[in-house]
Amino acid sequence: MGIAKVSQTPSKPKLLVGHTNRLFATSADTSVPADLIYVSDILDGESWDLAGNSIRIGTDGDPIVAMMPWQDFNLLVFKERSIWMVTADPIQEVSDWTIKLVNNRVGCVAEKTVQQAGADVLFLSRNGLQSVQTIQAGTQTDISLPISSPINDYMGRINQTYIGLSCAAYWRNRS
């Protein structure tokens, strides 16, 4: 006996990433909460259950800027003012996934600046170039200094009006 599924598609999908044999997407539709992630069915990027396979990241409405598959089943979710980690275990239902706050005072300003460098993830924040591992190594009450501190005078030259258009590349151990 087969089970009939009505497949839907996220409205105006953006920030599409593949992780744990699923697709993850946010929406550019203004009627959809900016902190919502849609998750496709496992091994089927054309099958989406918008009500059952979606998760909200945080409750502040802070928009999602970028997503990056990371170690094990972890998906890093970068918002404008915070960073979250979703444990997307393929054995569990989407509603049972663990969503953990990594930091609530540092966020990402530009989607195309998130780059994996070995086991670490680098990104551009309002304070400069940051490292997820450095942030995790800090305490809950202290934010690590940006790794770009030695070149703050150059980082200060970035036009804040266009900072969201910034992009980065990682090649041969250089970012």
C-alpha positions, 0 to 999 in steps of 0.5 A: 500500500502506498502513501500519497503525499502532497508536495509543496514548494517553499515560496520564493526560496533562497539560501538553499543548502544541502545537508544530511541528504536534505535541502534546507531553504529560507524564503524571500517571501515577506509573508513568511517569517524571516527566521523560518527554515524549510526542510525537504524530505530525506533523499528527495529535494523535490518533496517538501512538507511546508508545515511538518518539515519547517523549523523556526530559529530563535523567537526574535524574528531576526532574519537568517542571513546564511546557513553552512553545513558543519561537523557531524549533523550540525548546520550553522545558521547565521542571523543578523545578530546571532548564530545558531546550531541545528543538529539535523539528525537524519534518524529523527523527525525535523520537529525533534531536532536540537536547536542551540544558540551559539552566540546572541551578540555576534551575527553575520552581515553578508551571506557570501562571507561564510567560509569553511576553513578546515574544522572552523567556519569564518564569517564577516560580522559588524565587528570584523572577521569572526571564527565560530570555533573562537566564539564557542571557546569563549564564555557566555558573557564574553565575545572573542575578539575578531580574528581581523583585529590586527587589520582593524584600520583596513576593516574600518574602510568597508562601506557599511551601506554595502557591507551586505554585498561583501563576499569571501573566498578560502583557498590554500589556507588563506581567507 
